[in-house]
């Protein structure tokens, strides 16, 4: 009998093994089903628009022509437009059931990097920001929130054109740019460019890079004491440029500063003969001594063509007495457009 008992015990254990294996499969399958149910919860939220906020298009207009200064640093804002959605508070969405995923994305194929998407014009990127309750969120973004009723509070779209490199002439593509949605399948609002957006790089060329300012001979008796200034018929001169319309022109004047440290006074250059002592040459713009080495905003070229920057050079007495001699000086100028 001992020999006959062993097969019975073996068959029983074999049967039990299969039963346990079947249970494990059920447990694993149940676990997967639970995971799928948890993952799919957000899609179970049922949402409905309030106050007409279903695919509502908000349209803004770029300036007709957008000049871009050639020397504007990369990363600078070229143009910025704020387009309001709501002044005050307005409910726009009601969701029931489960949690809700709100998001914003580009709808025209532009792909942003670090929040800036390249446009169709070389060197020009775009950054779009959705602002609600004073909280700015740069597109694209996602916002997980519980189900309920949602409100726009002093909301707006902000569109910025950003310099990303050397800029070409071109027309920014218009139309729908981005939207704000529930999981990218229920669009609440879109931002749309209606008109404008012609990008025009602007700059100037220097008509004469070497300018001679003849101050001429001056009698010593015109120097009456420290701070005395002497202008001559040749004191007034222009830096002549040829500029594109809309160019913002800056000039920086520099040279060897006089040891007196007085604003705008250049030291006299050593000469082959005797160099005058006790005086320097002072530069002025708009009647004010210039700060050497500091850019001066001179204005904006109203039309394409000639653009002159008027300047004055005069002698300035820096010491108690002035001794005769050659009184030459030199300065450099740098033109920038930002």
C-alpha positions as CSV (number, residue, x, y, z in Angstrom):
1,X,0.0,0.0,0.0
2,X,2.8,2.4,0.6
3,X,3.8,2.0,-3.0
4,X,0.2,2.8,-4.2
5,X,-0.1,5.9,-2.0
6,X,2.7,7.9,-3.6
7,X,1.0,8.5,-7.0
8,X,-2.1,9.8,-5.2
9,X,-0.1,12.3,-3.3
10,X,1.7,13.3,-6.4
11,X,-1.5,13.9,-8.4
12,X,-2.9,16.0,-5.6
13,X,0.1,18.3,-5.4
14,X,0.1,18.6,-9.2
15,X,-3.5,19.7,-9.1
16,X,-2.8,22.2,-6.3
17,X,0.1,23.6,-8.3
18,X,-2.1,24.5,-11.2
19,X,-4.7,26.0,-9.0
20,X,-2.2,28.4,-7.4
21,X,-0.8,29.3,-10.8
22,X,-4.3,30.2,-12.1
23,X,-4.9,32.4,-9.0
24,X,-1.6,34.2,-9.6
25,X,-2.7,34.9,-13.2
26,X,-6.0,36.3,-11.9
27,X,-4.2,38.5,-9.4
28,X,-1.8,39.9,-12.1
29,X,-4.6,40.5,-14.5
30,X,-6.6,42.3,-11.9
31,X,-3.6,44.5,-11.0
32,X,-3.2,45.5,-14.7
33,X,-6.9,46.3,-14.9
34,X,-6.6,48.5,-11.8
35,X,-3.6,50.3,-13.2
36,X,-5.5,51.0,-16.5
37,X,-8.5,52.2,-14.6
38,X,-6.3,54.6,-12.5
39,X,-4.5,55.9,-15.7
40,X,-7.7,56.5,-17.5
41,X,-9.4,58.6,-14.8
42,X,-8.6,62.0,-16.4
43,X,-10.3,61.0,-19.6
44,X,-13.5,60.4,-17.7
45,X,-14.0,64.0,-16.8
46,X,-17.0,65.5,-18.6
47,X,-16.6,69.2,-19.4
48,X,-18.9,71.9,-20.9
49,X,-18.2,75.4,-22.0
50,X,-19.6,78.4,-20.1
51,X,-20.3,81.9,-21.4
52,X,-19.4,81.0,-25.0
53,X,-15.9,79.8,-24.3
54,X,-15.8,77.0,-26.9
55,X,-13.2,77.5,-29.6
56,X,-13.3,81.3,-29.2
57,X,-10.7,83.0,-31.3
58,X,-9.0,86.1,-30.0
59,X,-7.3,88.1,-32.7
60,X,-4.5,90.6,-32.4
61,X,-2.6,92.7,-34.9
62,X,1.1,93.2,-35.2
63,X,2.4,96.7,-36.2
64,X,2.3,96.9,-40.0
65,X,6.1,97.3,-40.1
66,X,8.4,96.1,-37.3
67,X,12.0,97.6,-37.6
68,X,14.7,95.5,-36.0
69,X,17.9,97.3,-35.1
70,X,20.9,95.5,-36.6
71,X,22.9,95.6,-33.3
72,X,20.0,94.6,-31.0
73,X,21.3,91.8,-28.8
74,X,20.0,88.2,-29.4
75,X,17.3,87.5,-26.8
76,X,15.9,91.0,-27.0
77,X,12.2,91.7,-27.5
78,X,11.4,93.1,-31.0
79,X,7.7,93.6,-30.5
80,X,5.2,92.8,-27.7
81,X,1.4,92.7,-27.9
82,X,-1.0,92.1,-25.0
83,X,-4.5,91.0,-26.0
84,X,-7.1,90.9,-23.3
85,X,-9.5,87.9,-22.9
86,X,-11.5,89.0,-19.9
87,X,-11.5,92.2,-17.8
88,X,-12.6,91.1,-14.3
89,X,-13.9,87.5,-13.7
90,X,-15.8,85.2,-16.0
91,X,-16.5,81.4,-15.7
92,X,-15.4,79.6,-18.8
93,X,-15.5,75.8,-18.1
94,X,-17.3,73.3,-15.9
95,X,-16.0,69.8,-15.5
96,X,-17.5,66.9,-13.5
97,X,-16.4,63.4,-12.7
98,X,-12.6,63.2,-12.3
99,X,-9.6,65.4,-12.4
100,X,-9.0,67.6,-15.4
101,X,-5.9,68.3,-17.5
102,X,-5.8,71.8,-19.0
103,X,-3.1,72.6,-21.5
104,X,-1.9,75.1,-24.0
105,X,0.0,74.3,-27.2
106,X,1.0,75.6,-30.7
107,X,-1.6,74.7,-33.3
108,X,0.4,75.8,-36.4
109,X,3.3,73.4,-36.3
110,X,5.9,75.8,-34.7
111,X,8.0,73.9,-32.2
112,X,9.3,76.0,-29.3
113,X,12.7,75.5,-27.6
114,X,12.9,76.9,-24.0
115,X,9.6,78.7,-24.6
116,X,10.6,80.4,-27.9
117,X,9.4,79.0,-31.3
118,X,11.2,79.9,-34.5
119,X,8.9,81.7,-37.0
120,X,9.1,81.7,-40.8
121,X,11.4,84.8,-40.7
122,X,15.1,84.0,-40.0
123,X,16.3,85.4,-36.7
124,X,12.8,86.0,-35.3
125,X,11.2,83.8,-32.7
126,X,7.9,84.0,-30.9
127,X,7.0,83.6,-27.3
128,X,3.3,83.3,-26.4
129,X,2.2,83.6,-22.8
130,X,-1.2,82.8,-21.3
131,X,-1.9,84.9,-18.2
132,X,-4.8,84.2,-15.8
133,X,-5.1,85.5,-12.3
134,X,-1.7,87.3,-12.8
135,X,0.0,83.9,-13.3
136,X,1.9,83.8,-16.6
137,X,2.4,80.5,-18.3
138,X,4.5,80.2,-21.4
139,X,3.1,78.0,-24.2
140,X,3.3,75.0,-24.2
141,X,2.2,74.0,-20.7
142,X,0.0,71.6,-18.8
143,X,-2.0,72.3,-15.7
144,X,-3.5,69.4,-13.8
145,X,-6.5,70.4,-11.6
146,X,-9.5,68.9,-9.8
147,X,-12.9,68.9,-11.5
148,X,-15.1,71.9,-11.0
149,X,-15.9,75.3,-12.4
150,X,-13.0,77.3,-13.8
151,X,-12.8,81.1,-14.2
152,X,-10.8,83.6,-16.3
153,X,-9.7,86.5,-14.1
154,X,-8.1,89.5,-15.8
155,X,-6.8,87.0,-18.4
156,X,-4.8,87.9,-21.6
157,X,-2.6,86.4,-24.3
158,X,0.8,88.1,-24.5
159,X,2.7,87.6,-27.8
160,X,6.4,88.6,-28.1
161,X,8.7,88.5,-31.1
162,X,12.2,87.7,-29.9
163,X,15.5,88.2,-31.8
164,X,17.2,84.8,-32.1
165,X,19.9,85.6,-34.6
166,X,20.7,87.7,-37.7
167,X,17.4,89.0,-38.9
168,X,16.1,88.8,-42.5
169,X,13.4,90.9,-44.2
170,X,10.1,89.0,-44.3
171,X,6.5,88.8,-43.4
172,X,5.6,86.9,-40.3
173,X,3.0,84.2,-41.1
174,X,-0.4,85.2,-39.8
175,X,-3.3,83.1,-38.7
176,X,-3.9,80.8,-35.7
177,X,-0.9,80.4,-33.5
178,X,-1.9,78.6,-30.3
179,X,-4.7,77.6,-28.1
180,X,-5.8,76.8,-24.5
181,X,-7.6,73.5,-24.1
182,X,-8.8,70.5,-22.1
183,X,-6.3,67.8,-23.0
184,X,-5.8,69.2,-26.5
185,X,-9.2,67.9,-27.7
186,X,-11.6,70.5,-26.3
187,X,-10.3,73.9,-27.3
188,X,-11.4,76.8,-25.1
189,X,-9.8,79.7,-26.9
190,X,-7.2,80.4,-29.7
191,X,-4.8,83.3,-30.3
192,X,-4.8,84.5,-33.9
193,X,-2.6,87.0,-35.7
194,X,-4.8,89.1,-38.0
195,X,-2.5,91.6,-39.8
196,X,0.9,93.4,-39.8
197,X,4.2,91.7,-39.0
198,X,6.5,92.9,-41.8
199,X,10.0,92.5,-40.4
200,X,12.5,95.1,-41.6
201,X,16.2,95.1,-40.4
202,X,17.5,98.6,-40.2
203,X,21.0,100.2,-39.9
204,X,23.2,103.0,-41.2
205,X,26.4,103.4,-43.1
206,X,29.0,106.1,-42.3
207,X,29.4,108.6,-45.1
208,X,32.8,109.8,-44.0
209,X,34.8,107.8,-41.5
210,X,37.6,110.3,-41.1
211,X,36.4,113.8,-40.2
212,X,38.7,116.8,-39.8
213,X,37.6,119.7,-37.6
214,X,39.7,122.8,-38.2
215,X,39.6,124.9,-35.0
216,X,42.3,127.3,-36.4
217,X,44.6,129.7,-34.5
218,X,43.4,131.2,-31.3
219,X,44.9,134.2,-29.3
220,X,45.9,133.4,-25.8
221,X,44.0,136.4,-24.5
222,X,40.8,134.5,-25.1
223,X,41.7,132.1,-22.3
224,X,40.6,134.1,-19.2
225,X,40.9,131.4,-16.5
226,X,40.1,127.7,-15.7
227,X,36.8,126.7,-17.3
228,X,37.0,129.3,-20.1
229,X,35.9,127.9,-23.5
230,X,36.8,129.1,-27.0
231,X,34.7,128.2,-30.0
232,X,35.9,129.1,-33.5
233,X,34.2,129.2,-37.0
234,X,35.2,125.5,-37.5
235,X,33.8,124.3,-34.2
236,X,30.5,122.9,-35.5
237,X,30.6,119.7,-37.5
238,X,28.5,116.7,-38.4
239,X,28.9,112.9,-38.4
240,X,27.1,112.1,-41.6
241,X,25.3,108.8,-42.0
242,X,23.1,107.1,-44.6
243,X,20.3,105.3,-42.7
244,X,17.3,103.1,-43.2
245,X,14.0,104.7,-42.1
246,X,13.2,103.9,-38.5
247,X,16.9,103.3,-37.4
248,X,17.5,104.4,-33.8
249,X,21.0,105.9,-34.0
250,X,23.5,106.0,-31.1
251,X,27.0,107.5,-31.1
252,X,29.8,106.8,-28.7
253,X,32.7,109.3,-28.6
254,X,36.0,108.3,-27.1
255,X,39.7,109.2,-26.9
256,X,42.4,110.1,-24.5
257,X,40.8,111.9,-21.5
258,X,42.5,115.1,-20.2
259,X,44.0,114.6,-16.8
260,X,41.6,117.3,-15.4
261,X,38.8,114.7,-15.7
262,X,36.4,117.4,-16.9
263,X,33.5,116.0,-18.9
264,X,34.1,115.7,-22.6
265,X,37.6,117.1,-22.5
266,X,40.2,115.3,-24.6
267,X,43.9,115.7,-24.0
268,X,46.0,117.4,-26.6
269,X,48.1,115.1,-28.7
270,X,51.9,115.3,-28.6
271,X,53.2,117.1,-31.6
272,X,56.6,117.3,-33.4
273,X,56.9,120.9,-32.2
274,X,55.8,122.5,-29.0
275,X,52.5,121.3,-27.7
276,X,50.3,123.9,-26.0
277,X,49.7,123.4,-22.3
278,X,46.8,124.2,-19.9
279,X,44.0,123.4,-22.4
280,X,42.2,120.6,-24.0
281,X,39.5,120.0,-26.6
282,X,35.9,119.5,-25.4
283,X,33.2,117.7,-27.4
284,X,29.5,118.6,-27.1
285,X,26.3,117.1,-28.3
286,X,23.1,119.2,-28.1
287,X,24.9,121.8,-26.1
288,X,26.0,119.4,-23.4
289,X,29.5,118.0,-22.9
290,X,29.6,114.4,-23.8
291,X,30.6,111.6,-21.5
292,X,33.5,110.0,-23.2
293,X,33.0,106.3,-23.8
294,X,29.2,106.4,-23.1
295,X,26.6,105.9,-25.9
296,X,24.4,108.9,-26.8
297,X,20.9,108.4,-28.2
298,X,20.7,110.9,-31.1
299,X,17.3,110.0,-32.4
300,X,15.5,108.0,-35.0
301,X,15.9,108.3,-38.8
302,X,12.5,109.5,-40.0
303,X,13.1,108.6,-43.6
304,X,15.7,106.6,-45.5
305,X,18.8,108.6,-46.6
306,X,21.0,111.2,-45.0
307,X,21.1,111.5,-41.2
308,X,23.4,113.9,-39.5
309,X,24.6,114.0,-35.9
310,X,25.6,117.5,-35.0
311,X,28.6,118.0,-32.7
312,X,30.8,120.8,-31.4
313,X,34.5,120.8,-30.7
314,X,35.9,123.7,-28.6
315,X,39.0,124.6,-26.6
316,X,38.6,124.3,-22.9
317,X,41.1,125.9,-20.4
318,X,42.1,123.3,-17.8
319,X,44.8,125.2,-15.9
320,X,45.5,128.7,-14.5
321,X,47.5,129.7,-17.5
322,X,47.7,128.5,-21.1
323,X,51.0,128.3,-22.9
324,X,51.3,128.6,-26.7
325,X,51.9,125.7,-29.0
326,X,50.2,123.2,-31.3
327,X,46.8,122.2,-29.9
328,X,45.6,119.1,-31.8
329,X,43.5,116.2,-30.4
330,X,41.8,113.1,-31.7
331,X,38.7,111.1,-31.0
332,X,37.0,108.0,-32.3
333,X,33.3,107.6,-32.8
334,X,31.2,104.4,-32.9
335,X,27.7,104.1,-34.3
336,X,25.2,101.6,-32.9
337,X,21.6,101.0,-33.6
338,X,19.7,99.8,-30.5
